[in-house]
Amino acid sequence: MASLIIGIAGGTGSGKTTLARKLMEALPEQKAALIEHDWYYRDRSHLTPAQRSLVNFDEPDALENDLLLAHLRTLKAGQSVSCPQYDFATHTRRTAVRQVHPRPVVVVEGILLFAVSSLRDCFDLRIFVDTDDDIRLLRRLKRDLTERGRDVESIEAQYYGSVRPMHHLHVVPSRRFAHLIVPEGGENAPALEVIASRLLQFIGPGTGPDVS
């Protein structure tokens, strides 16, 4: 069976990662694989820390989209791939990679997935997570403080300097390419149940989704 490639996009803090992970939990373990677009940020180890702080990480070219596209095509052809891993604290690529094996369903999540035409066309199903701006900002603030070792000043500077303008330039326009719009992402239990049920039908007989 050829892989069904699903893209889940939306603004920072929209809940797309939660939706992707809850979908994974709702599907049989050996039937689905998850890839994060964030893994494909370009390595900045050749830059000084000061130079790295000036990089716009919120535009499509900040990521190796061609590599992700190649990996998705490889998975669709039934072969495994070695996905890069990224260190957000240093803005460098780790030496370790993550092996992802072909599965009937491959879920890919990321802010800018639908902003790159060649990448966008690779998805059999495109889901856009739509969440209010104030909720997204609070979620991003909490994440960057607790998970990425950032301080409030640097988060604020990046948000107003690149995150917010790039959201309106790249992310918002990409919404029109979605097949499905899901408000609130992983917190939208009815939408999660419907999507998971359809994916289980695609996979074949099995247990029903657990969306609790």
C-alpha positions in Angstrom: 0.0 0.0 0.0 1.4 3.4 -0.9 1.8 5.9 1.9 -0.8 8.6 2.4 1.1 11.8 3.1 -0.7 14.2 5.4 0.5 17.8 6.0 -0.6 19.7 9.1 0.2 23.4 9.0 -0.7 26.6 10.9 0.8 29.5 12.8 3.2 29.1 15.7 1.4 27.9 18.8 -1.7 27.0 16.8 -1.9 23.4 18.1 -0.8 21.7 14.9 1.9 19.6 16.8 -0.7 18.5 19.4 -3.1 17.5 16.5 -0.4 15.6 14.8 0.7 13.7 17.9 -2.9 12.9 18.9 -3.5 11.5 15.4 -0.5 9.3 15.9 -1.9 8.1 19.2 -5.2 7.3 17.6 -3.6 5.1 14.9 -2.0 1.7 15.3 1.7 2.1 16.2 3.1 0.3 13.1 0.7 2.1 10.7 1.8 5.7 11.0 5.0 7.8 11.1 5.5 11.4 12.1 7.9 13.9 10.7 8.4 17.5 11.9 9.3 20.2 9.5 11.4 21.8 12.3 13.9 19.0 12.0 14.9 20.4 8.6 16.1 23.9 9.7 19.4 24.6 8.0 22.6 24.1 10.0 24.0 27.4 11.2 27.2 26.1 12.9 29.3 28.1 10.5 27.9 31.3 11.9 28.8 33.0 15.2 26.1 33.2 17.9 25.7 36.9 17.1 25.2 36.1 13.4 22.7 33.3 14.2 20.6 35.7 16.2 20.1 37.8 13.1 18.8 34.9 10.9 15.2 35.0 9.9 14.0 31.6 11.0 10.4 32.3 9.9 10.7 32.3 6.2 10.6 29.2 4.0 14.2 29.3 2.9 15.3 28.8 6.6 14.5 25.1 6.1 15.9 22.5 3.7 12.6 21.9 2.0 14.2 20.0 -0.9 15.6 17.5 1.5 12.2 17.0 3.2 10.5 16.6 -0.2 13.1 14.0 -1.2 12.5 12.1 2.0 8.7 12.1 1.5 9.1 10.8 -2.0 11.5 8.1 -0.7 9.0 7.1 2.0 6.2 6.9 -0.6 8.4 4.6 -2.6 8.6 2.3 0.4 12.1 3.1 1.6 13.3 4.4 5.0 14.9 7.8 5.5 17.4 9.4 8.0 15.8 12.6 9.1 18.1 15.4 10.5 17.6 16.6 14.1 17.9 20.3 15.1 19.1 22.0 18.3 17.1 25.1 18.8 19.2 26.3 21.7 22.3 26.6 19.4 20.6 26.8 15.9 22.8 23.9 14.7 22.1 20.5 13.4 22.8 17.6 15.7 25.1 14.7 14.6 22.4 12.2 15.4 19.6 11.4 12.9 16.2 9.9 13.3 15.2 6.8 11.2 11.7 7.0 9.8 10.3 4.0 8.1 7.6 3.8 5.5 4.1 3.5 6.9 0.6 3.5 5.4 0.1 7.0 6.9 2.9 9.6 7.1 2.0 12.8 9.1 4.1 15.9 8.6 3.6 19.0 10.7 5.1 22.4 10.3 4.3 26.1 10.1 5.5 26.7 6.5 4.5 23.4 4.9 2.0 24.9 2.5 4.1 28.0 1.7 6.4 26.0 -0.5 4.6 25.0 -3.7 6.7 21.9 -4.5 6.4 20.6 -0.9 2.7 21.5 -0.7 1.9 19.4 -3.8 3.4 16.4 -2.2 0.6 16.1 0.4 -2.4 13.9 -0.3 -4.3 15.7 2.5 -3.6 19.3 3.7 -4.9 20.3 7.1 -4.6 23.9 8.4 -4.9 24.6 12.1 -6.6 28.0 12.7 -6.2 29.5 16.2 -6.6 33.1 17.5 -3.4 35.2 17.5 -3.4 35.9 21.3 -3.7 32.2 22.1 -0.8 31.3 19.8 1.4 34.0 21.2 0.9 32.8 24.8 1.6 29.2 23.8 4.8 30.2 22.0 6.0 32.3 24.9 5.5 29.4 27.3 7.2 26.9 25.0 10.2 29.1 24.3 10.7 29.8 27.9 10.4 26.3 29.2 11.7 24.1 26.3 14.2 26.3 24.4 15.9 28.2 27.1 14.9 31.6 25.8 14.3 34.8 27.7 11.3 37.1 27.4 13.2 39.9 25.7 14.6 37.7 22.9 11.2 36.1 22.3 9.5 39.5 22.0 12.2 40.7 19.6 11.9 37.7 17.4 8.1 37.7 17.5 7.8 41.3 16.3 10.9 41.2 14.1 10.1 38.1 12.1 7.5 35.7 13.5 4.5 38.1 13.2 5.4 39.6 9.8 6.4 36.3 8.3 3.1 34.8 9.6 1.1 37.3 7.6 3.4 37.1 4.6 3.7 33.3 4.3 1.5 31.4 6.7 -1.9 33.2 6.4 -1.9 33.1 2.6 -1.1 29.4 2.6 -4.3 28.7 4.4 -6.2 28.7 1.1 -4.4 25.6 0.0 -5.8 23.5 2.8 -8.3 20.8 2.2 -9.5 21.0 5.8 -9.5 23.9 8.3 -9.4 22.7 12.0 -9.9 25.4 14.6 -7.9 25.0 17.8 -5.9 22.0 16.5 -5.4 19.2 19.0 -8.0 20.6 21.3 -10.8 20.1 18.7 -11.8 16.6 19.8 -14.7 16.2 17.2 -12.5 17.1 14.3 -9.7 14.8 15.6 -12.2 11.9 15.9 -13.5 12.4 12.3 -10.0 12.6 10.8 -8.7 9.6 12.8 -11.8 7.6 11.8 -11.2 8.2 8.1 -7.5 7.4 8.4 -8.4 4.1 10.1 -10.7 3.3 7.2 -7.8 3.9 4.9 -5.5 1.7 6.9 -8.0 -1.1 7.1 -9.6 -3.1 9.9 -8.5 -2.3 13.4 -9.4 -0.8 16.7 -11.2 2.6 16.9 -9.5 5.8 17.6 -8.7 6.9 21.1 -9.2 10.7 21.1 -9.6 11.2 24.9 
